[in-house]
Amino acid sequence: MLKLVIDQRPGEPDILRKVMHAVFEIRSLDGEALKAVNAPSTGWTHELLMAVAVQHEAITRCGADGDLGGQWVGSTEVLMLKLGKRQAGEN
């Protein structure tokens, strides 16, 4: 499934603002367009984009990238790390 890197955390810039009304494209790792989804009238949010990624998970199983308004916003090849009480490298 696509992992999107557009969620905004405190102190980070809002990278969705400029492209929130752009077309969201799912592309193969070779750049072939697999799916294009128009933005909702209110514009994209991280949650809405993730819902589209989940809805189209089947077409991303061989690898895919997500583009929003021509800007790369995620991939099936992104490793998402969450550090909490356990630090990276601990078992």
N, C-alpha and C positions, 0 to 999 in steps of 0.2 A: 504494500500500500504506500501511497505517497506520504512522505513526511514533510510537512511544510514548516518553513523557518520564519514565519511572519508574525508569530505571536509577540506582543509587545510586553516587555517587563519594565518595572519602574526604572527610570533613568535612560531608557532606550528610545531612539527616535521612532515616530510612527511611520513606518515604511509603506503602509497601505494607503495613506492619505492621497497620494498622487495617482494611484492606479486602482482605487476602489470601485470605479465604474468601468473598468476595462474587461475585456474578454479573458476568461480563464481557460488556458489550453493545457491539455494533457498530451505530451509528446513521447514517442518512443525514444530510447537512448540514442537512436540514429537521427533524431530530429523530425521523424514523420508525425504529422498531426493525427492523433487518435480520437480526440474529442475536444470540442470548443463549447463553452458554456457562457452565455451572456450574463452580465452582472445583474443582480436584482435591482429594482428601482432605488432602494436605499443604499446600495453599494455593498461591496464585499466586507465581511468580517472574517476573522480567523475561524470562527465556529462554522460559518456558512461554507467557506472553502473546504474545511475538513469534512463537512457533510457530503460535498460533491466528491471529494477524494474517496470516501467510504462507498458512496453509491457506485462509483466506477472502478472499484478495486479489481474486478476481473480483467479489465484491459491493461492493468499495470503489472500483472504477474511476471512478465518477462523483462521488467525494468521500464521505468518511465521518469520523465521530468515534468514539473509543473511550471508554467509560465503565466504571468499576469501582466497584461499590457506590454509584452515583449521582455519582461524582466523575469529572470529565474527566481522562483520562490520555493522550490523544494524538489525532492527526488525520492525514488524508492531506494536509492543508494546512500542516503544520509543516515548516519548512525546517531541516534538521539541518546544522550547521556543525561541521567538524572542523578544528582548527588544529594543525598539526604544525610541521614545519620551515618551511613556507611560510605566510606571514601572509595574512590576508584581504585581498583586493584585488590580490594579486600574480598575474601570469599565469604 
